[in-house]
């Protein structure tokens, strides 16, 4: 052990000495970069030391300073999208090293960081990466950059509301995607109580966005747990490089030809202020506010929640109707069962009590033979029952007793209460307020300290196992960071507050209970039905059910009435934990600390070497409204470390990179995730890449500790770790039954011959739910054919192990009723998927033609896996744009098509039809006042579509916008 420690200290000292030697060889250059034609300074131009990761960029005045920790001579490369690159040899310290660059149509010159956590040309990236830079962002036709992400190759979006969208790549899409990481300025943007990002509601504004980089597929080797399906990095503008005041205002309309609402207004205001002094100290502040009327979910299809399947009928034709976007109709009662188990025994007990225990009506009536008619029973009662008891026996008890004897009078029929449409329960007044502020101080030209605050609040709608109305929720992120040319150290916290958010189905169920309890409603329904069948000759079952519902619904609170609004207000302001409310009370926090050092410069770029580590704490604080934390506080600790080494060889024709990461979480064993990649340059600007990556994700905080009633109380979601399973005795005394066997048992009940032997136990793994992992293989090509034609293609194959899915199980209660539970588990076998994508960009004159197509296919499936691939097999995008078709006028058009597919989730399952959309914009640039006017729209043909089953249909959004100093 001592020898190992001594070697480690020696290695550390050697690195320090190497760094000091390199420091002694510092070379500093400075100057400016301007447009050769206009002589205007150009901000954001990259200045890179060729063959290294040393780089900087020009500020708003087009000036730069670069300190290089290596001996001269060396070559610097000046590059900017849309301009020809320049190379210049530097022999020593130089000031006033000025450059004029000229416009050129050369593709593929962008520099990315996400693929290797170090700067490199996108053409040389070892894995697939998509990027939006400043030039692209200005020309987007979609209302926001986040909406435009779906134009990227292989990217898809699940739109749950106007502002809540989930990003995904390479299959297994979901509402609230826990397999996709989203980072803003290095901070994980997830809501810690949900373990996924809430779209861009609490994120970065378009006006402050510098660039977006997106990595499809696994990325755990560099970024830690999560990111099995992708990682996206969003970087804001530096106040040193982008100074001054900027603002943008958009106004428009949506809900065109929408029968639910009619035309509605859309408004968004973004403001950004930034100032720097002496290139040492800088401040930045941003503000963004969006206000609109949300898309409304109005899928009223009848749904079998036990079988996760569509069923025929509607409220008028199916007594057990359960509409997808109707709430309060989820729980049901079997007419015969409730009479047998509750109504008949209760009335019988009342008669027994009234007679002093001397008269049991069931015992007396059982003396009559089977097949006795209803009039014969009445005659028997009049002749044999004491006069004081006759009204109760004939008017109250006999109808139910006779119904149990005659299934034509009392059918074996499930009945649900009358629910409320979503638009009566959910807040569709969408708002999103985002603000940020930061202080920046440069200790040296390459070392910068940052204190940053991002805070946002909003109202939206999210789909999980239910539809959740997110009202006035907020997330704050607070960061301190020190970063240099070769390192960064940062710590931040994410503070989630649920505000006035609530569950729509619980709200609907409790409003029903407030108007009339189920203990009253169901007996009224059944007695009316039986009465109709007994007294109205020839009445049909449907007519009898309609009469029963009309009577039982008397006194029902009608949306918009004072009674309804008063009940709704009381319920949404009472917490779930109280047992009488639908409101969340979540105050979950995340604390994260991480650092990285790039030793490449210290090693004179002989090899590239980065090492880093992180530590994270989840503090679950929902007050029992989401997690099992009503009486106990729950903390989850995670830590990890990674290293990556890369080397160019064979005259820099081939680059090999090897990386690995180790992570450990409180409830799970440690995991090691390696990555190996190679990039071969087959010709200048033409590269073939091959990679083997691994990824994993821990079960989410909800996978571990959720304890939540959903679907109007029909189902309880619980965590899958052993302590949660044992809380409900699922590993020992009350082992539940499988979903399939429970439905078979219900079939036997419906047939009039209940057969408990059909019930089969579900045996949980005593280890509980465990981390999911993936092995990903990818081969790709990216290259320029000339300077105007860019090709990017890849194919992938993924193998998942311990895939986290969920099961529905049914636990039998003491009264022989059943309770439904949803529990996360690991699929027992391997899940495989494969696919590929092709992207083309072609410049012809001033026009940019682009297109991409992606293919995703599910392979092998375990027998116990619920297929939630939720991804179209084929989707493609086409684009055409010109920044200046005539002087100062530009345009951009994007067409998108995707194939139909089947969506499966715990909320709803069904077919998502194929659809196509067109986004377009035209713009006028006004250079004299540094402004742009843009007229555009998304889905401009107004063909309503939905991206995931049970979510709202999305129509057109037309807007006009003005931006100053974009």
N, C-alpha and C positions, 0 to 999 in steps of 0.2 A: 504494500500500500504506500509506504514512504517513497519507494522508487518511482511509482506512478505519479505521486504528488510532485516529486522533484522534477520529473520530466515535464509535467504540465506547467509548473512555474517557469522552467527554462524556455519552453515554447512561448509562453506569454511574454517573457522579457525579450525574446528574440523578435517577436512581432512589434513590441514597443520600440525597440532599437531601429527596426526597419522603418517604422513610421517616422521616427525622429530624423533618420537619414533622408527619407523622402521629403520631410518638412524643410530640411536644409537645402533641398534642390527646387524649392518652389519657383515657378515662373508665373507672373501675372501679366495678362493682356487685357486691354480694354479698347472700346471704340463704339461705333454705331453701325446700323444697317438701315438702308433706305431703298425705296423703289427707284430703279434707274430711270423710268419714264417720268414719274411725277415728282421725284425728289422727296416724297413724303416719308417720314420714319415709319418703320414697320415693327409693331410689338409682337412678341411671341416667337421670333425667329430662333431656331435652335443653333447653338454653337457647340460642337462636339469635337473632342480630341479623337481622331480617327483610330479605330481599333481598340478603344477603351470605353468605359462607362462614364467618363468625366464629361459633364455637359452643363450648360446654362442656357438662358433665353434672354432676349432683349426685353426691356421694360416698355412702358407706354410711350416713352420718348425715343424708342428704337436704340437705346444704349445698352451696353453690356459690360460686365467685368468677369473675367474667368481666371481663377487661380489653379494652376496645374502642379501637382506634387510629383513631378518627374523632370528629369534633365532634358533640356533642349538638345537637338532639334526634334520637333514633332509636327504633325499636320493637323490642322483644324478643318472641320467641315461646316459650312454655313448652309442651312437648309430650311425651307419653309414650303408648306403645301401650296402648289400652284406656281412655284418659282423654280428656276434652275439652281441646282446646288453649286457651291464654289468650294474649292479646296485651296488652302494656303499653308505654306510651311512657316513655322515660327522658330526663330533661332535664339530668342531670349526675351526678357521683359520688354513689352511694347505697349505704348499708349497710342491713342488716335489711330488704331487699326480699323479703318472704316471700309465698309463694303456697300456696293450698289448691286442689287440683284434684280433680274428681269423675269417677267412672266414667262412661264413655260408650262406646257401641258404634260406633266410627268406624274404618273400614278405611283402609289406604293411607297412614298417617301416618309410617311408618318413614323414617329418614334413612339413605341409603347413601353410600358414598365411592368404591367400586370403579369405577363407570361413568365418572366424570370425574376421579377422583383428588382430588375436593373434595366436601364435604358437600352433599347435595341431597335433596329429598324423592323417595322411590321413584316417586311418580306423575309426576315431572318428569324422570326419567332419560332420556337421549337414546338409550340402547340397552337391550335386554332385560337384566334383572337379577333374580335370585331371592335371597331373604334368609330366614334364620332368626335371630330375635332371642331375648332371654332368656325372654319369655313363651311362645314356641313350644317352645323347648328343654326347658322343664320338663315339657311335656305330651306329649312324644314317646312313641309306643308301641313303636318299635324299641328294641333293646337299647342302641344308641348313636346319636349324631347322624349319624355317618358312614353307618350302615346306613339312616338315614332320608332321606339325600340323594336316593334314587331316587323319593321322593314329590314332589320338585320337578318343575315343568313341564319336559319335554324332557330330563330327566337319566336316564341309564342306568348300570348298574354291571356289570362283569365280575367275578364272584366266583371267585377261583382257590383260595381256602381260607377258613377262618373269619375270619381277620384281614387277608388280603391281597385288597383289592378295588380295581379301577381305575375311575375316574369318567370319563364321556364325555358329550358332547352333539353333536347334529347329524351323526351318522354317523361311519363309519370307527373303530368301537370296536376295541379290541385288549386283549390281556393285557399290562399294563404300558404305559400310554398316553403316548407321547411327544408327543402333540398337545395335551395338556392341562396347564396350569400349576397348581400348588398352592402357596400361600404361607401361612406361619404367622408372624404378627406381622412381616410384611414380608420374611421370609426364604423363599427358594425351597426347598421341602421335598423336592426330588428327591434320589435317591441319585446322586451324580455319575458313578459308573461305569455306571449304567443309563440315566440321563437321564429318569427318571420317578419319581414318588413311590411309595413302597412302602405304599400305602394310608394308614392312620392308625396303623400299627404304631409308627412313630417320629413322633409328631405332638403333638396337643394333647388333653388329657383333657376329658371331658364336664363335669367339675366346674369346670374353669378356663376353659371356652369362654364368651365374651361374645356373639359373633355370627359368622355365616357369610354371605358374599356370593358369589354365583356368577354369572359372566358367560358365557352360552352364546355360542359362536361366536368369531370372530377378535378378538384384543385386542392385537396386536403394537404398534400405534401408541402405546400408553401403557405396555405392560409388556415390550416387547422380544421377542426370538426365542422361539418356542414359542407355546403358547396358540392355535393355529389352530382347535382345537375347543372352547376354553373356558379360563377362568381362575377359580380359586376362592381367595378370601381368608378366612382364619380369624384371628380376633382374640381374644386371651386377655383375661381380666379384669384391670383395673388394680388394684394393691394400694391405691391411694388411694381408689378408689371401692368396692371390695369387700374389706372387712377382716374379720379374725377367722379362726376355725378352721372348716373344713367337711370332711365326709367322706361317702362313699357306698359302700355295699356291696351287690352283687348276687350272688345265688346261684341256680342253675337247672340245667336238664338239656337236653341235645340228644341226637341219634342215637336218638330214639324210633322203635321199629319198624324199626331199621336192622339188617339181618342181618349186617353187617360187624362190629359192635361191641356192640350193645345199648345201653341208656341210659348216658349219660356225664355227669359233673358239669361245670358251668360256674361259675367264680367270678371276681369282679372287685372290687377295692378301689381307691378313689380318695381321696386326702387332699390338702387344700389349706390352707396357712397364709399369712396376709398381715397385715401391720401397718404403719401409717404414723404418723409423729410430726410434729405441727405442720404438716401438709400440705406438708412440705419433703422428708422422707426416708422411704422405704418399702422394705420387703423382701417377697419372695414366694417360697414354695417349694411344689412340687407333687410328688406321687408317685402312680403308677398301676400296678397289676399285674393282669394277666388270665391265667388258666390254664384250659385246656379241652382236650378231645380234638377234633382237627380233622376236618373232613369228608374222606371218603376217595374218591379218584378210582378208579372201578371200571368204566370203559368198556373192555370187552375185545373190541370190534368189530375185525374184520380190516381193515387199512388199507394201501393202496398208497401208499407215501411218495413214489415218483417221480411218480405221477400225481395225488397229493393227493386221493385218492378212496377211498370205501368199496369193499371187495371181499368176495365171498362166502366163507364158510368159517370154520372155527375151527382150533384146534390139532390136533384129531382128524382133520379132513378136508382141511386144506390144509398140505402140507409147508413152504410158504413163508409160513405164518401170521406176521403182525406185529401184535400187539395194541396198541391205542392206549395203554392204561395198563399195558402189559407191557414190560419193559426187559431188554435183552440179546438180543432176537430181531430187532434192526433190520438187522444185516448179513446178507447171504445169499450163497450160492454156487450156481452152476449145476452140476448133477451132471456133465453131459458136459464142461463147460468145465474144471472142476477136475481131472477125470481126464485130459483131453487135455493140459492145460497143466502139471500138477504130478504127479499120482499115477503115471500111466503112464510119463512120462519118468524119474521118480525110481526106480521099480522096475527099469526097463530099464537105467538106469545102474548099478544095484547088480549086476545079472546080468553086465553087460559087465565090471565091475571084478572080479567073482569068477572070470570066465573069462580074465582077463588081456587083455581086449579082443578075444578071439577069437570070442565068440558074442553076436550081437545078436538077441534073440528076435523083435523086430518084423520084421526083414528075413527071418528064416526063416519066420515065420507068414504073412507077406504072399504067400508062394508059393502058398498055398491059394486056390482060387477063392471069389468072393463067394457067400454063401449056405451056406457050409460049416457043418455042425451042431456043437454043442458036443462031443458024444461023438467026432465025427470029428477035431476038434482034439486031444482027449486021446489018441486013438490015434496021431495023427501025432507028438505030443510023445514018447510012449513009444517010438516007432520011430526018431525022428530026433534027439532031444536027448540029449547026454551024460548018463549016469546021475546024476552029482553035481549037475547043474543041473535035473533034472526036477522035484523038489519045488517049487523056486522058480518055474519057468516055469509049471507046471500049477496050483499052489496059490495063487501070489501074482500072477503076471503075467497069465495067461490070462483070469481073470474080467473084468478091466478092458479088456483088448484086445478080448475078445468083445463086451463091452458097447458099446464105441465102434463096432463093426461092426453092432450090432443095437440100434436105438432102443427096441425093446420090452423089452429087458433093462436098458438104461441110458437112461432118458428124458431129454429136454431139459427138466429140471425144476429150478426154484429151490428151495433148501432153506435154512431158517433154524434157528439154534440155539434150544433151549428157553429161554424167558425167565423172568423173575421178575415176579410181580404187584407193583404199586407199593407196596402195604401192607407188603411184605417189605423194602423198600429205603428208604422215606422216613420221616422222623421226624414223626409226627402228634401229638406232645406239644406242643401249641401254648402258647406263652408270649409275653407282651408286657409289658415293664417300661419305663415312661416316667417320667422325672423332669426337673424344671426348677427353676431358681432365678434370681432377678433382684434387682438393686439399683436403686433409682430415687431420683434427687435432682432437686428442682425449684429451679433457680437463680432463677427468677422465677415468678409464677403461670402463665406460659404457656410457659416453656422448661424442658425436662426431659431429664436424662441417664439412660441406661439401660445397665446391663451385664447380659447375659442368657445363660444356658446352658440348652439343651434337649438331653437325652441319652436314648437308648433302646436297648434290646437286645431281641431276640426270636427265636423259632423259628416258622417258617411255611413255606409252600410257594408257589412262584411258577411260572407257566407262561410260557415264552418259546418258543424253538425246541425246548425240552425241558422236562421238569419238574425244577425246581431245589429241592432241600431246603435251605432257609435256616435254618441252625442257629447259634444264638448270634451272629448278626451284629449289628452295632451301627452307629448313626449319631449323631454329636454335632454340634450347631450352637452356635456361640459368637459372640455379637454385642455390639458397642458402638454406641450410637446417641445422637445429640443431636437432639431434635425440639422444634419450637415451634408456635405457632399457624399460622405461614405457611411452615414449612420442616422438613426433616429431612435429616440426614446419618447414614449408617450403614455399617458394615463388618462382615462376618461370614464365617465359614468353616464349611464342612460337611466333616466327616471320616468317611468310610465305611470300615468294616472288615468283611470277609466272614466272619470267625469260622471256624466249622467247616462252612460251606456247601459243597454238592457237587452234581454232575450225576447224576441217577438212572440215565440210560441208560448212561453210562460205567461207573457202579458195577455195573450188571447185567452188562455185557459183560465187565468185568475179573474178576468172580466166576466167570463161566463159564470164562474163560481160566485162572483159578487152579485150578479143579477139573479141567479137561482142556483142553489147548490146541486151537485150531481145526485146527492141522496134524495132530492126532491124531483129533479128533472127526469131521471130515468124511470122511476115508478109512474110519474104522470104519463110519460110517453107510452110505456108498456100497457098501462091500464086503459088508456085511450085506444090503443091499437086493438086490444082484446075486445073492448066494448064495441068498437066499430065492426069487428068480425062477427060478434055475437048478435048484434041488433040490426045490421044492414045486410039483408040477403043479396048475394051476388057481388058484394064489394070486392075489388081486387086487392092484392097485397100492397101494390103501389099506392092505391087510394087510401088504404088503412094507414100506411106509413105517413103519408102526407097529412092526414088528419091528426095523427099522433104528434107529429113535429109541430103543427100549428098550435096545438094545445100546450105542449111542453115549452114552446118558445114564447108563450105569453109572458110579458114582463121583461123580455130580453132587451138589454141596453143596445140602442141603435147608435151607430157612429154619428157623431156630430151633436148628439143630445147632451144636455147638462149631466144626466146620470152617467152616460158613457165617459164623458171627459173627466168627471170627478173620480170615477173608479180608475180610469187609466192613470190620472195624475198620482193617485195614492199608490198604485202598484209600481209605477216606474220610479217612485221616490223611496220605495222600501227595498232593502237588499234581499238578494236570494237567500242569504243565510238566515234571515228572519222567518222564512217559511211562508211569507205573505207577499213577497215582492219579486220583481224581475231584474232588479238593478245590480250591476257589478260594483264591487268596491275594491278595485285593484290598485295597489301602490307598489308594484314589483319594481325592483332596481337591479341594474347590472353594473359591476365595476370591472374594468379591464385595464391591464398594464402589459405593455410589450416593448420590445426593443430589437433592433437589428444592426449589425455592423457588416459593411462590405469591405473585405480585406483585399480586393482586387488591386487597388492602387498601391497599397502597402507592399504587395507582391509584384509590383511593376507590371501588372497585367499578364504575367507569365501564365497564371491561371486566374479564373474568376472564382471567388470564394465569399459566400455570405452565410452568416449564422444569426440566429435570432431565437427569441423565446417569448412566452406570454403567460399571463396568469389571469384568471377570470373568476368572479363570484356572482352567482345569481342569488338574490334575496327575494324569495316568493312571499308576497304580502297581499293576499286577496281577501282576508277576513272571512274565509270559508265560502266565498262566492265563485271561485274557480277551482282553487286547490284545497287539499285537505289540511288547511292551515288556520282553522277557526280558533283552535286553542294552542297550537304550536307554530313557531316560526320555522321556516324551512330555508336552509342555505345549501347551495350546490357549488362546489369548488372544482375548477378545471385548470390544468396547467399543461404547457407543452413547449417543445424546443425543436428547431429545425436547422439543417445545414444544407448548402448546395455548393457544388463545385463544378466548374465547366472549363473546358479547354479546347482551343482551336488547334487543328493539326492538318497535316497534308497541305502545306502552303495556304492555310486558312480556308481550305475547301470544305472542311468538315468540322462541326462543333459538337462535342459530346458533353452532356450535362447529366449529373447524377445528384439527386436530392432525397432527403428523407426527413420525416418528422415523427416525434413521439408525443403522444397526448394521454392524459389521465384525467378521469372524472371521478367524483366522490363515490358514485354508485356502481362504477364499472371498472373492469380491468384496463390497464394501459394498452394503447394501440400504436403500432409503428406503420407508417404509410410512406413507401418509397415512390420515387419517380425517376425514370430514365428516358432521356430524349436525345435524338440526334438530328442535325440539320446538315444536309449535303448540298453544296452549291454546284449545280450541274452546268451552269452558264451564268454570266453576270446577270444579277437580278432574277435568277430562276433557282428556286430551292425546293428540295424534297425533304419533308420532315417525317419522322417516325417517333412515336412515344408510347411508353407504357406508364400508366399512371394508376395510382390507387387513391381511393377516397373513402371516407366513412363519416357517419354522423351519429352522435349519441341520440338516444331517445329524447325527445323534447321535454321541456319542463312539464308540459301537459301529459305527454306519454308517461311520465314518471309519477306525477302527483295530482292529476286532475280528479275532482270529485264533484260532478256537476250534473244536475237534472236538465234534460233537453227534451225537445219534441213535445212540449206541453206536459211534461211529466211522464211521458210514455217510456223514456229510456234514461238510464243513468250512465254517464261516462266516468270511468275510473282509470287510474294509472295502472300500469302493468308491472311495476316492480313488486317484489314479494310482500313488502309491508302493506301495500294497498290491496293486493289479492287476499291477504289474510285478514284485513279489516272486515271484509265481507265473507270470510270463512270459505273462500273458493278453493283453497288448497286442502281443506280438512273436512269439516262437518257438513258444509252446504255446497258440495260440488255441483256446478250448474249443468244444464243440458245444452246440446248443440242446437243451432238455429234450424238445421234441416230436420232433426228429429222432433223438435217442438212443433214445426209446421205439419209434420206427419201426424203428430198427436192431435193437433187441432182438426185435421181432416177426419180423424176417427170420431172426434166429438161431434163434428158437423154431420157425420153419417148416423149419429144416434147410438154409436157403440164405442164409447171412450176406451182407449187401449193404452194404459200407462206403460206397457212393455215397449212401446215404440220410442220412448224417451231414452236417449243415449247421452251419457255423461261426456262433458268436455274436460279433459285433463290438462291443466296448465303446466307448463314447464316450471318446476319449482325455482329455477334461477330467475324467472320473470323475463320481461322484455330486455333485449340486449342491443348493443350498437349494430348498426347496419354497415356493410362495407361493399365496395365495388372495385373490380379490376377493369381498367379501361385501356383498350388498345386502339391506337389511331395512326393512320398514315395519311399524309396530305402533300399537296403541291401548291406553291404560290409563286407566281412569276409574271414578269412583264414580257410581252411579245412586242418589241419596239418600245416606244414611250407612251403609247396611247391605249394599249389593250392589256388589262390585268385579269388574270385567272387565279381563283382560289378554290381548291377542291379538297375534300377530305372524306374519309370513311372511318367508321368506328365500330367497335364491338365491346359491349359491356356485360360483365357477369356480376350479379349481385348475390351476396351471401347474407343470411339473417335479415332478409328484406323486412322492414317494419310495415306491417299491415294491421288490420284490426278484425276482431271477430265479434259477432253478436251472440250472446248466450242468455239463457233463461233460467233463473233460479226460482225454485218452488218455495212458496211461503207457507207459514203454519196453517193458513186457511185454505191451502191448496190452490190459491191463485199463483200467478207467475210474475216475476219482475224481470224486465229486460235490461241487460248491461252491455255496453260497448267497451271492449278492452283491447289495447294495443298488444300485439304479439309478433313474433318473428315467424315468417314463412319457413317451413322445414326444409325445403329444397332450394335449388338455385333458380334465380330469375335472370333471363338473358334478354338483351335488346341489341339492335344493330341499326345502322343507317349511314347516311352520308349527305353531303351537300355540295353544291356547285355555285360559285358566284362569278359573275363577269362584269367588268366595267370597261366601257369603251368611250374614248373621247374623239369626237368628230367636229372640227371647228370649235365653236364655243359650247357645243352640246355634250352633255354627259349622259350616256345611255348605260343603265345598270339593270341587272337582273340576278336573281338567285332562286334556287329550288332546293328543298330539303326533303329527305325521306327518312322516316323513323318507323321501325317495326319491332313489335314484341316477339320474343323468341319463346324459350321454354318457360313453363309455369308449373309450380308445385300444385298438387291437387287441392291444398287447403288455402290457396291464395285467391283473394278477391281481386279480379283484374281491374286495376285503376290506372292503366297506362294513359288514358285520357288524352290522346294525342292523334291528330290526323296523320294518316300515312304520308300524304304528299301535300305540300304547301309551296307557293312560289310568290315572288314579288317582282314587279317590273317598275323601272323608274326612268324618267326623262326630265332633264333640267338644263337651264342655261342661266348663268349668273347675270348675263348682260346681253339679252337677245337684241335689244337696241339700247342706246345710251341710257344707263341708269335703270333700265327695266330688266327684271329677271323673272323666272318662273320655275316651278317644280311640280311634277305630277308623279304620284305613286299608285300603282295598282297591286292589290293583294288578293290571292285566292287560296282557299284551303278546302281540303276534302272533308266529307262527312266522317263522323266517328261516334263511338259510344262513350258516354261520360258516366262514370260510376263513383259515387261518393256517399258518405254517411247521411248527407242531407237529401239528395235526390239522384236518380239515375235515369238516363234516357238518351235518345239519339240527338246529336248536335248536327243539324244539316250543314251541307257545304254552303259557303257564302263567298262573295267577293265584294271588295270595297275600293273606292277611289278617293284618295286625298290629293288636294291640289291647292296651289297658291300662286299669286302673281305679286310682285313687289316693285316698289319704286324707291330707289335710293336717292337721298338728297344730301350730297357731300357737303354743301355749303353750311349746313347746320348739323352735320353728323347724324342724320336720321334716316329711318326707313319706314315706309308705309306698306303694310302687307294685307292683302285681301285673300282669304282662303277658307278652307273647310275640310273636315274629315267626313268620310262616307257621303260625299257630295250628292250621290244619286239617291240618298235617303232610303236605302234598302235595309230595313231593320233586320238585325241578326243577333244571335247570342253565342258566346264563346264557350259556355259551360252550362250544363242543364240545371235549371232552377234559378239561374241568374237572370237579370233583366235583359230585354232586347235593347240594342243600341242603334240609334238613328243618326241622322246628320247633325253636325255642329258647324254652323257657318259663323265666321268672325271677320272683323276688320281690326287691325292693330297698328299702333304707332310706337316706334322705339327710338329713343334718343340715346346716342352714344352706345350702340350695341357692342 
